[in-house]
Amino acid sequence: MKYFITLGILLMTINLSAQERISFNANWKFKLNEQKGAQEISYNDNDWRLLNVPHDWSIEGEYSQENPMGGQCGYLPSGIGWYRKTIKVPEEWKGQVVSIAFDGVFMNSTVWANGKKLGHRPYGWISFNYDISEEVEKSNEITFVVRVDNDLQPSARWYTGSGIYANTWIDVKAAVHVSDNGGVFIKTKGDEVTIQTVIESVLAKTTKGTLTTKLIDKEGNIVAKANQKFSIASKNSKEITQVVKMNSPQKWSVESPYLYTALTEIKIGKKIHQQEKTRFGVRDIEWIPASGMWINGKNVKLQGVCNHQDAGALGAAVPDKIMRFRIAQLKKMGCNAIRTAHNPQTPQFYDMCDEMGMLVMDEIFDGWHKKAANDYGAHAFEEWWKKDLTDWIKRDRNHPSIVIYSVGNETKGEIGKELVERCHELDNTRPVTSGHSQSEYMDVFGVNGSSEKMGWFDNLEQDRVFIGTENTHTWQVRGYYRTKTWYRDGYPSKRQKPYYYPDLTEEEVFTFDWTNSSNKESYKQIFNSSYDNAMVRLTSRQNIEQLRDIPNYAGSFRWTGHDYIGEASYVHGGWPFKSFMGGAIDMANFEKDLYYLYQSQWTTTPMVHILPHWTHPTLEEGTEIPVWVYSNCDEVELFLDDKSLGKQKPGKSWDKMQCQWLVGWKAGTLKAVGYKGDKIICEQIIRTANNPSKLKLSIDGEKLAKTTNDIVQVRVTTTDDKGEFYPYGENRSFFKVLGSGKVRALDNGSPIDIEKHFEATDRIAFYGLTRAYIESTDDNGAISLLVGGILGEKRQVSSKSVSIDVQQLVLRGNMPKGKVAIFYTVDGSTPTTSSKKYRSAFDVEIGTSVKALVTLNGTNALIMHEKFSSEEGFVWDAVAMAANPGGDQAEDARFDGVTIASKGANFNGKGYIDFGRNSGGYVEWYQENDGSEGEFTLQIRYSAGIDVRKEHKVKLTVNGKEQELVLPANKGFRKTWQVIDVPVIMGTGANTIRITALQSNGLCIDELKAI
């Protein structure tokens, strides 16, 4: 049975030829895995799932260490997916030019219409379309089929998503029309506007007509107009250039993103054959090596971030409302620029940046060669780069927000010359750069992490504009603190040349951690401090200072704006770490303390922000805590229990940007007051919280609209009995949507929470916060959210008290009337309405499992559970971890012809690689170098049996360069391990290191470390 969609009712009646762009997102059928013959019209898809796109099937799945995506792509499922959709062809389409368009499909997509193959696109981050006019003309219905192949992994170096993750469209145009491949290109200079229009004709005769372009302001007034007669040959195309002057146009800028609309009309005889609207902005940009970028005569520093496509629990198929929220969130932080790392974003992203005044570095590729085993660079770049780059530039070049193109990231090769030349051919109004390609062909010199090194700016030449394309690298986990300075590669590091930053206290103040060191698989599996004292080479504060004070430092794009899924192994040690935590905002869109540092330096709206929180039940009273206040006020005063601790003025130098007081710990209230002159203009108050007792529900961003499939972000906050935020909250919340809605996904921002997001019913809190994405299922029905939890200190450090709380939040319409009752047990049994009724908090002993039943109007609504145990949750007195106890484990790497073994002793991690009887087996590591190419030392930890031979030979291959190593044997095979140091040259960005056995028997590899 086919599922038909009638599109005729969606077509507007207009005084034109049948012309329309129609959303094609609704009612696709989907099925995972290979489906033989699914491209044929006759294929039976009755058992396929019905859904709307955008869709990302990977984020719907379970995290698993066994998933082939691995740590690079975030441990989610990949595979092959099929989409099918059958429509009836409206009569209005006959005789027109009709195409199906895809804004983004990851990856290796193949599309059919009625069994005819339309084409194949390997790149997952490109928009494309196919002409279906022939099928429209001869058919009354069309079955579209899309096969998406993201099976071979890893297909990138970060989470990609899988499927039709962006919008789909049907475009209907007249026989003579504006080309759908960048047919209108608008350039501005001063008050002059140049419009290049490509007209195409499918008619079998020469056609004459008039091209009219009207420039329209926000109020709908025509402010300029151009007419051009044309003659176009049979089945041909023609480019027409029109130049018009505007009278004192309003300029587009970050502060005032004014947009005009160009209305293109093609008139044949007396009939308007086609109309097309193109938004644009009028702005003048100049790039000067000594001073950077100038917009409309104003010197503008690029205060930027890099961001990937995914949005945590929502994956790569990011709803428009959430995308807009995230851009606005960054702008409120003071950010004025986003680098699309390392691929183009979906088209609506650029529309939003145009509207909101966010500058964009538009990036097309990660690399020009293989960087992940099965990425675009490995399989398709050479054949497809020119087509993909052309489609990308033509799609994006009218956006005023885009100020610079980037053609690659941490890559190299002479192909860079061709890439830049092609960009210039397609758009000569914007410069071209790349992230750390070290290419002489780039217009703007872009450098990633190397530009953070001490002394780097001392030798910066001023022949080109310089941008820190991925700068700076600092890491922090929301709500987590350490007073001791931490460097990823240690201090001092000759290779990284880091700046020196003193510890905040002589001894570490805080011990709260996600687990003890004995439970960590790698020394990398640590949380990083929110004091801005965990970095590779320099702090965020010093980067801010450099950007502000060095004239030829045009811009800096920190890594990253938001945390993202993937790249979990290289920096964070792998499972259960699933994500990269370098953002100023976490994956659930909760701001970290770092967010407010930037806000204090990059914005003028008065603000103060205190860190850390003031709830420390295991600290000895009087312990001195560094209390920082970020502020953009003239002066800040700090109070403890209404007693002034003095005033301080935020400084300009990096070490004075934060106001700091060493405050002896005691339970109470901290208040920071911001002054302008003698006038109080803002303040923040934080208090010591008691044990967790309540939940607080609120909405971040816009509320639910009266439309189907709208989405809202609900914040669930853990508080004490007085409503004070409890910063260690990790109890599980349970969710039920009442009315016309459903849970789309749950999240909490944790880098180690590996529970499923999609349509989940419950989730633990992470440092006191949980996120719920709720989606409407109709246009106007009432929707409310019921959330409950069993609350208490999981390890009972300071309290045995347990509270059960249920809250309800109206999301749309009116609150349904209802009576909530709670019944609970403490013996592990399933609660019923005959169980004890909850009336007030109660104490439990350690080891107790509490279960609760919540009823609404006598009907079961929530079943909840929580265990209070010394083995549950995070630890309060974590044992400090050795500085560098291990490297990257061999058993977690890629390998073939070998086995994972654990016989013996003294190995690190879960085991080691045993090469066994077969020579030729190998183990291969991926290593990321976010600095410059240079000499590294590989430390290979191994055990080699002396009973077999005195020396064992292996082949070491680094990025294709081979050398033979001789590993001395040792006594105590598989019990005694030794390390050999090997100097190698590693390139910028992705590096592949492989050890291949050249002899059989007696060799085991435990781990590799690159220093």
JOKANOR-V867087 format. One record per pair of residues at least 4 apart in sequence whose C-alpha atoms are under 7 Angstrom apart, sorted by the first residue. I is the first residue (numbers start at 1). J is the second residue. Records with the same first field share a line. If there is no record, write none. Layout:
I = J + J
//
This chain:
1 = 44 + 46
2 = 86
3 = 86
4 = 86 + 87 + 88
5 = 86 + 87 + 88
6 = 87 + 88
7 = 11 + 90
8 = 90
16 = 272 + 273 + 274
17 = 174 + 273 + 274
18 = 92 + 93 + 172 + 173 + 174
19 = 172 + 173 + 174 + 274
20 = 171 + 172 + 173
21 = 169 + 170 + 171 + 172
22 = 169 + 170 + 171
23 = 168 + 169 + 170
24 = 168 + 169 + 170
25 = 52 + 53 + 54 + 167 + 168
26 = 52 + 53
27 = 50 + 51 + 52
28 = 50 + 51 + 52 + 83 + 84 + 85
29 = 48 + 49 + 50 + 51 + 83 + 84 + 85
30 = 48 + 49 + 50 + 82 + 83 + 84
31 = 48 + 49 + 81 + 82 + 83
32 = 80 + 81 + 82
33 = 79 + 80 + 81
34 = 80
37 = 43
38 = 43
39 = 112 + 115 + 145
40 = 114 + 115
41 = 114 + 115 + 143
53 = 164 + 165 + 166 + 167
54 = 164 + 165 + 166 + 167 + 317
55 = 163 + 164 + 165 + 317
56 = 161 + 162 + 163 + 164 + 165 + 315 + 316 + 317
57 = 61 + 162 + 163
58 = 76 + 77 + 78 + 161 + 162
59 = 76 + 161 + 313 + 314 + 315 + 758
60 = 757 + 758
61 = 76 + 77 + 756
62 = 76 + 756
63 = 75 + 76 + 754 + 755 + 756
64 = 75 + 76
65 = 70 + 75 + 575
67 = 75 + 76 + 77
68 = 153 + 154
69 = 73 + 74 + 75 + 76 + 77 + 78 + 153 + 154
70 = 74 + 75
71 = 75 + 566 + 567 + 568 + 569 + 574 + 578
72 = 154 + 157 + 158 + 566 + 567 + 568 + 569
73 = 154 + 156 + 157 + 158 + 159 + 160 + 565 + 566 + 567
74 = 159 + 565 + 566 + 567 + 568 + 578 + 579
75 = 578
78 = 150 + 151 + 162
79 = 149 + 150 + 151
80 = 148 + 149 + 150 + 151
81 = 147 + 148 + 149 + 163
82 = 146 + 147 + 148
83 = 145 + 146 + 147
84 = 143 + 144 + 145 + 146
85 = 143 + 144 + 145
86 = 141 + 142 + 143 + 144
87 = 141 + 142 + 143
88 = 140 + 141 + 142
89 = 136 + 140 + 141
93 = 136 + 172
94 = 136 + 137
95 = 137
96 = 133 + 172 + 173 + 174 + 175
97 = 133 + 172 + 173 + 174 + 175
98 = 131 + 132 + 133 + 171 + 172 + 173
99 = 129 + 130 + 131 + 132 + 133 + 170 + 171 + 172
100 = 129 + 130 + 131 + 132 + 169 + 170 + 171
101 = 128 + 129 + 130 + 168 + 169 + 170
102 = 127 + 128 + 129 + 167 + 168 + 169
103 = 126 + 127 + 128 + 166 + 167 + 168 + 346 + 347
104 = 124 + 125 + 126 + 127 + 164 + 165 + 166 + 346
105 = 109 + 124 + 125 + 163 + 164 + 165 + 166
106 = 124 + 125 + 148 + 150 + 161 + 162 + 163 + 164
107 = 122 + 123 + 124 + 148 + 149 + 150 + 162
108 = 120 + 121 + 122 + 123 + 124 + 148 + 149 + 150
109 = 120 + 121 + 122 + 146 + 147 + 148 + 149
110 = 119 + 120 + 121 + 146 + 147 + 148
111 = 117 + 118 + 119 + 120 + 145 + 146 + 147
112 = 116 + 117 + 118 + 144 + 145 + 146
113 = 117 + 118 + 142 + 143 + 144 + 145
114 = 142 + 143 + 144
118 = 130
122 = 380
123 = 376
125 = 343 + 344
126 = 344 + 388 + 392
132 = 136
133 = 137
134 = 138
135 = 139
148 = 163
150 = 162
152 = 374
153 = 373 + 374
154 = 372 + 373 + 374
155 = 372 + 373 + 374 + 375
156 = 160 + 372 + 375
157 = 372 + 567
158 = 565 + 566 + 567
159 = 565 + 566
160 = 316
161 = 315 + 316
165 = 316 + 317
166 = 317 + 346
173 = 177
174 = 273 + 274
175 = 201 + 202 + 203
176 = 199 + 200 + 201 + 202 + 273
177 = 199 + 200 + 201 + 274
178 = 183 + 198 + 199 + 200
179 = 183 + 198 + 199 + 200
181 = 394
182 = 394 + 395
183 = 197 + 198
184 = 195 + 196 + 197 + 198
185 = 195 + 196 + 197 + 398
186 = 193 + 194 + 195 + 196 + 398
187 = 193 + 194 + 195
188 = 192 + 193 + 194 + 282 + 283
189 = 193 + 284
190 = 284
191 = 245 + 246 + 247 + 248 + 249
192 = 243 + 244 + 245 + 246
193 = 243 + 244 + 245
194 = 241 + 242 + 243 + 244
195 = 241 + 242 + 243
196 = 239 + 240 + 241 + 242
197 = 239 + 240 + 241
198 = 237 + 238 + 239 + 240
199 = 237 + 238 + 239
200 = 236 + 237 + 238
201 = 234 + 235 + 236 + 237
202 = 234 + 235
203 = 234 + 235
204 = 234 + 235
205 = 233 + 234
206 = 231 + 232 + 233 + 234
207 = 231 + 232 + 233
208 = 230 + 231 + 232 + 268
209 = 229 + 230 + 231 + 266 + 267 + 268 + 269
210 = 227 + 228 + 229 + 230 + 266 + 267 + 268
211 = 227 + 228 + 229 + 265 + 266 + 267
212 = 226 + 227 + 228 + 264 + 265 + 266
213 = 225 + 226 + 227 + 262 + 263 + 264 + 265
214 = 222 + 224 + 225 + 226 + 262 + 263 + 264
215 = 222 + 223 + 224 + 225 + 260 + 261 + 262 + 263
216 = 220 + 221 + 222 + 223 + 260 + 261 + 262
217 = 221 + 222 + 223 + 260 + 261
218 = 259 + 260
223 = 246
224 = 244 + 245 + 246
226 = 242 + 244
232 = 236 + 237 + 238
250 = 258
251 = 258 + 281 + 282 + 283
252 = 256 + 257 + 258 + 259 + 281 + 282 + 283
253 = 257 + 357
254 = 336 + 357 + 358
255 = 357
256 = 357
257 = 354 + 355 + 356 + 357
258 = 281
259 = 279 + 280 + 281
260 = 279 + 280 + 281
261 = 277 + 278 + 279 + 280
262 = 277 + 278 + 279
263 = 275 + 276 + 277 + 278
264 = 275 + 276 + 277
265 = 272 + 274 + 275 + 276
266 = 272 + 273 + 274 + 275
267 = 271 + 272 + 273
268 = 272 + 273
280 = 398 + 399 + 400
281 = 400
283 = 295 + 296
284 = 295 + 296
285 = 293 + 294 + 295 + 296
286 = 293 + 294 + 295
287 = 292 + 293 + 294 + 465
288 = 292 + 293 + 465
289 = 462 + 463 + 464 + 465 + 552
290 = 462 + 551 + 552
291 = 551 + 552 + 554
292 = 465 + 552 + 553 + 554
293 = 299 + 300 + 301 + 554
294 = 298 + 299 + 300
295 = 299 + 300
301 = 554 + 555
302 = 336 + 337 + 554 + 555 + 556
303 = 335 + 336 + 337 + 555 + 556 + 557
304 = 335 + 336 + 337 + 338 + 556 + 557 + 558
305 = 337 + 338 + 339 + 557 + 558 + 559 + 560 + 561
306 = 338 + 339 + 340 + 341 + 557 + 558 + 559 + 560 + 561
307 = 338 + 339 + 340 + 341 + 560 + 561 + 562
308 = 340 + 341 + 342 + 564
309 = 316 + 345
310 = 315 + 316 + 318 + 564
311 = 315 + 316 + 318 + 564 + 587
312 = 564 + 565 + 587 + 588
313 = 745 + 746 + 747 + 757
314 = 318 + 745
318 = 322 + 323
319 = 323
320 = 324
321 = 325
322 = 326
323 = 327
324 = 328 + 352
325 = 329 + 701
326 = 330
327 = 331
328 = 332
329 = 333
330 = 334 + 335
331 = 335 + 336
333 = 595 + 596 + 598 + 599
334 = 598 + 599 + 602 + 603
336 = 358 + 359
337 = 358 + 359 + 360
338 = 359 + 360 + 361
339 = 360 + 361 + 362 + 363 + 557
340 = 344 + 345 + 361 + 362 + 363
341 = 363
342 = 363 + 364 + 365 + 366 + 409
343 = 363 + 364 + 365 + 366
344 = 362 + 363 + 364
345 = 349
347 = 351
348 = 352
349 = 353
350 = 354 + 399
351 = 355
352 = 356
353 = 357 + 358 + 359 + 401
354 = 358 + 399 + 400 + 401
357 = 401
358 = 401
359 = 401 + 402 + 403
360 = 401 + 402 + 403
361 = 402 + 403 + 404 + 405 + 406
362 = 402 + 404 + 405 + 406
363 = 405 + 406 + 407 + 408
364 = 389 + 406 + 407 + 408
365 = 407 + 408 + 409
366 = 408 + 409
367 = 371 + 377 + 408 + 409 + 410 + 411
368 = 377 + 381 + 411
369 = 377 + 378
370 = 375 + 377 + 378
371 = 375 + 377 + 990
373 = 378
374 = 378 + 379
375 = 379
376 = 380 + 381
377 = 381
380 = 384
381 = 385
384 = 388
385 = 389
386 = 390
387 = 391
388 = 392
389 = 393
390 = 394
391 = 395
392 = 396
393 = 397 + 426
403 = 430
404 = 430 + 431 + 432
405 = 430 + 431 + 432 + 433
406 = 432 + 433 + 434
407 = 419 + 433 + 434
408 = 434 + 435
409 = 434 + 435 + 436 + 437
410 = 435 + 436 + 437 + 988 + 989
411 = 436 + 437 + 989
412 = 437
415 = 419
416 = 420 + 439 + 441
417 = 421 + 441
418 = 422
419 = 423
420 = 424 + 432 + 441 + 442
421 = 425
422 = 426
423 = 427
424 = 428
431 = 443 + 444
432 = 442 + 443 + 444
433 = 442 + 443 + 444 + 445 + 446
434 = 446
435 = 446 + 447 + 448 + 469
436 = 446 + 447 + 448
443 = 464
444 = 464 + 465 + 466
445 = 464 + 465 + 466 + 467
446 = 466 + 467 + 468 + 469
447 = 451 + 467 + 468 + 469 + 470
448 = 468 + 469 + 470 + 471 + 930 + 931
449 = 470 + 471 + 472 + 930 + 931
450 = 931 + 932
451 = 456 + 468
452 = 471 + 472 + 537 + 538
453 = 496 + 497 + 498 + 537
454 = 497 + 498 + 499
456 = 460
465 = 552 + 554
466 = 552 + 553 + 554
467 = 553 + 554 + 555 + 556
468 = 555 + 556 + 557
469 = 556 + 557
470 = 556 + 557 + 558 + 559
471 = 556 + 557 + 558 + 559
472 = 540 + 543 + 558 + 559
473 = 535 + 536 + 558 + 559 + 582
474 = 534 + 535 + 536 + 539 + 540 + 582
475 = 528 + 534 + 535 + 581 + 582
476 = 527 + 528 + 529 + 530 + 581 + 582
477 = 527 + 528 + 529 + 530 + 581
478 = 530 + 592
479 = 530 + 727 + 767
480 = 528 + 529 + 530
481 = 510 + 529 + 530 + 531
482 = 508 + 510 + 529
483 = 503 + 504 + 505 + 508 + 509
484 = 503 + 504 + 505 + 508
485 = 501 + 502 + 503 + 533 + 534
486 = 533 + 534 + 535
487 = 491 + 534 + 535 + 536
488 = 535 + 536
489 = 493 + 536
492 = 498
493 = 497 + 498
496 = 537
497 = 537
498 = 537 + 538
499 = 537 + 538
504 = 626
511 = 876 + 877 + 878
512 = 875 + 876 + 877 + 878
513 = 874 + 875 + 876 + 878
514 = 874 + 875
515 = 519 + 874 + 875 + 878
516 = 878 + 879
517 = 879 + 880 + 881
520 = 525
521 = 909
522 = 573 + 886 + 887 + 909
523 = 884 + 885 + 886
524 = 571 + 572 + 573
525 = 572 + 573
526 = 572
528 = 534
529 = 533 + 534
530 = 593 + 594
532 = 539 + 540
533 = 539
535 = 539
538 = 542
539 = 543
540 = 544
541 = 545 + 654
542 = 546 + 654
543 = 547
544 = 548
545 = 549 + 653 + 654
546 = 550
547 = 553 + 555 + 556
559 = 582 + 583
560 = 582 + 583 + 584
561 = 583 + 584 + 585
562 = 583 + 584 + 585 + 586 + 587
563 = 580 + 581 + 582 + 583 + 585 + 586 + 587
564 = 579 + 580 + 587
565 = 578 + 579 + 580
566 = 578 + 579 + 580
567 = 579 + 580
568 = 572 + 573 + 574 + 577 + 578 + 579 + 580
569 = 573 + 574
570 = 927 + 928
572 = 577
573 = 577
574 = 578
576 = 752 + 754
577 = 751 + 752
578 = 751 + 752
579 = 751
581 = 751
584 = 591 + 592 + 594 + 595
585 = 589 + 590 + 591 + 592 + 595
586 = 590 + 591 + 592 + 749
587 = 749
588 = 747 + 748 + 749 + 771
591 = 595
593 = 597
594 = 598
595 = 599
596 = 600 + 609 + 630
597 = 601 + 630
598 = 602
599 = 603
600 = 607 + 630 + 631 + 632
601 = 632
604 = 632
606 = 632 + 633 + 681 + 682
607 = 631 + 632 + 633 + 682
608 = 629 + 630 + 631 + 672 + 674 + 682 + 683 + 684
609 = 629 + 630 + 631 + 684
610 = 628 + 629 + 630
611 = 627 + 628 + 629
612 = 627
613 = 686
614 = 686 + 687 + 688
615 = 688 + 689
617 = 798
619 = 623
621 = 665 + 666
622 = 664 + 665 + 666
623 = 664 + 665
624 = 662 + 663 + 664 + 665
625 = 662 + 663 + 664 + 665
626 = 660 + 661 + 662 + 663
627 = 660 + 661 + 662 + 663
628 = 658 + 659 + 660 + 661
629 = 658 + 659 + 660
630 = 658 + 659
631 = 650
633 = 674 + 675 + 676
634 = 649 + 675 + 676 + 677
635 = 647 + 648 + 649 + 650 + 674 + 675 + 676
636 = 647 + 648 + 649 + 672 + 673 + 674 + 675
637 = 646 + 647 + 648 + 672 + 673 + 674
638 = 644 + 645 + 646 + 647 + 671 + 672 + 673
639 = 643 + 644 + 645 + 670 + 671 + 672
640 = 644 + 645 + 669 + 670 + 671
641 = 668 + 669 + 670
648 = 659
650 = 656 + 657 + 658 + 659
651 = 656 + 657
652 = 656 + 657
653 = 657
667 = 688
668 = 687 + 688
669 = 686 + 687 + 688
670 = 685 + 686 + 687
671 = 684 + 685 + 686
672 = 683 + 684 + 685
673 = 680 + 682 + 683 + 684
674 = 680 + 681 + 682 + 683
675 = 679 + 680 + 681
676 = 680 + 681
687 = 724
689 = 720 + 724 + 725 + 726
690 = 720
691 = 720 + 792 + 793 + 799
692 = 718 + 719 + 720 + 726 + 729 + 791 + 792 + 793
693 = 719 + 720 + 721 + 791 + 792 + 803
694 = 718 + 719 + 720 + 721 + 805
695 = 716 + 717 + 718 + 719 + 805 + 807
696 = 716 + 717 + 718
697 = 714 + 715 + 716 + 717 + 809
698 = 714 + 715 + 716
699 = 713 + 714 + 715
700 = 713 + 714 + 715
701 = 713
702 = 712
703 = 712 + 811
704 = 710 + 711 + 712 + 811 + 812
705 = 710
706 = 779 + 780
707 = 778 + 779 + 780
708 = 776 + 777 + 778 + 779
709 = 775 + 776 + 777
710 = 775 + 776
711 = 773 + 774 + 775 + 776
712 = 773 + 774 + 775
713 = 771 + 772 + 773 + 774
714 = 771 + 772 + 773
715 = 770 + 771 + 772
716 = 769 + 770 + 771
717 = 725 + 768 + 769 + 770
718 = 725 + 726 + 729 + 768 + 769
719 = 723 + 724 + 725 + 726
720 = 724 + 725 + 726
726 = 768
727 = 767 + 768
728 = 767 + 768
729 = 765 + 766 + 767 + 768
730 = 764 + 765 + 766 + 767 + 768
731 = 764 + 765 + 790 + 791
732 = 762 + 763 + 764 + 765 + 789
733 = 762 + 763 + 764 + 787 + 788 + 789
734 = 761 + 762 + 763 + 787 + 788 + 789 + 862 + 864
735 = 761 + 762 + 786 + 787 + 788
736 = 785 + 786 + 787
737 = 741 + 742 + 743 + 784 + 785 + 786
738 = 783 + 784 + 785
739 = 781 + 782 + 783 + 784
740 = 776 + 777 + 778 + 781 + 782 + 783
741 = 774 + 775 + 776 + 777 + 783
742 = 774 + 775 + 776
743 = 759 + 760 + 773 + 774 + 775
744 = 758 + 759 + 773 + 774 + 775
745 = 757 + 758 + 759 + 760 + 772 + 773
746 = 757 + 758 + 760 + 763 + 771 + 772 + 773
747 = 757 + 770 + 771 + 772
748 = 765 + 766 + 769 + 770 + 771
749 = 766
750 = 766
756 = 760
765 = 769 + 770
766 = 770
781 = 813
782 = 812 + 813 + 814
783 = 810 + 811 + 812 + 813
784 = 808 + 809 + 810 + 811 + 812 + 815
785 = 808 + 809 + 810
786 = 807 + 808 + 809
787 = 806 + 807 + 808
788 = 805 + 806 + 807
789 = 804 + 805 + 806 + 864
790 = 802 + 803 + 804 + 805 + 865 + 866
791 = 802 + 803 + 804
792 = 801 + 802 + 803
793 = 797 + 799
794 = 867 + 868 + 869 + 872 + 873
795 = 868 + 869 + 870 + 872
796 = 800
800 = 843 + 844 + 845
801 = 841 + 842 + 843 + 844
802 = 841 + 842 + 843
803 = 840 + 841 + 842
810 = 814 + 815
818 = 856 + 857
819 = 856 + 857
820 = 854 + 855 + 856 + 857
821 = 854 + 855 + 856
822 = 837 + 838 + 852 + 853 + 854 + 855
823 = 831 + 832 + 833 + 835 + 836 + 837 + 838 + 852 + 853 + 854
824 = 831 + 835 + 836 + 837 + 838 + 851 + 852 + 853
825 = 829 + 831 + 835 + 836 + 850 + 851 + 852
826 = 848 + 849 + 850 + 851
827 = 849
828 = 849 + 850 + 851
830 = 851
831 = 835 + 851 + 852 + 853
832 = 853
844 = 848
846 = 868 + 869
847 = 867 + 868 + 869
848 = 867 + 868 + 869
849 = 866 + 867 + 868
850 = 865 + 866 + 867
851 = 864 + 865 + 866
852 = 863 + 864 + 865
853 = 862 + 863 + 864
854 = 860 + 861 + 862 + 863
855 = 859 + 860 + 861 + 862
856 = 860 + 861
868 = 872
886 = 908
887 = 1007 + 1008 + 1009
888 = 1007 + 1008 + 1009
889 = 893 + 909 + 1006 + 1007 + 1008
890 = 912 + 913 + 923 + 1005 + 1006 + 1007
891 = 900 + 911 + 912 + 913
893 = 923 + 924 + 925
894 = 923 + 924 + 925
895 = 922 + 923 + 924
896 = 921 + 922 + 923
897 = 921 + 922
898 = 913 + 914 + 915 + 916 + 921 + 922
899 = 913 + 914 + 915
900 = 911 + 912 + 913 + 914
901 = 911 + 912 + 913 + 914
902 = 911 + 912
904 = 974 + 975
905 = 974 + 975
906 = 975 + 976
907 = 911 + 1006
908 = 1006
912 = 1004 + 1005 + 1006
913 = 1004 + 1005 + 1006
914 = 1003 + 1004 + 1005
915 = 921 + 997 + 1001 + 1003 + 1004
916 = 1000 + 1001 + 1002
917 = 1000 + 1001
918 = 1000
919 = 997 + 998 + 999 + 1000
920 = 996 + 997 + 998
921 = 996 + 997
922 = 994 + 995 + 996 + 997
923 = 994 + 995 + 996
924 = 992 + 993 + 994 + 995
925 = 992 + 993 + 994
926 = 991 + 992 + 993
927 = 990 + 991 + 992
928 = 989 + 990 + 991
929 = 987 + 988 + 989 + 990
930 = 988 + 989
931 = 988
932 = 987 + 988
933 = 986 + 987 + 988
934 = 985 + 986 + 987
935 = 983 + 984 + 985 + 986
936 = 983 + 984 + 985 + 986 + 1010 + 1011
937 = 981 + 982 + 983 + 984 + 1010 + 1011
938 = 981 + 982 + 983 + 1008 + 1009 + 1010 + 1011
939 = 979 + 980 + 981 + 982 + 1008 + 1009 + 1010
940 = 979 + 980 + 981 + 1007 + 1008 + 1009
941 = 977 + 978 + 979 + 980 + 1005 + 1006 + 1007 + 1008
942 = 977 + 978 + 979 + 1004 + 1005 + 1006
943 = 970 + 973 + 974 + 976 + 977 + 978 + 1003 + 1004 + 1005
944 = 969 + 970 + 973 + 1002 + 1003 + 1004
945 = 969 + 970 + 971 + 973 + 1002 + 1003
946 = 950 + 969 + 970 + 971
948 = 1002
950 = 968 + 969
951 = 966 + 967 + 968 + 969
952 = 966 + 967 + 968 + 969 + 999
953 = 964 + 965 + 966 + 967 + 997 + 998 + 999
954 = 964 + 965 + 966 + 995 + 996 + 997 + 998
955 = 962 + 963 + 964 + 965 + 995 + 996 + 997 + 998
956 = 962 + 963 + 964 + 965 + 994 + 995 + 996
957 = 961 + 962 + 963 + 993 + 994 + 995
958 = 962 + 992 + 993 + 994
959 = 991 + 992 + 993
971 = 976
972 = 976
986 = 991
987 = 991
//
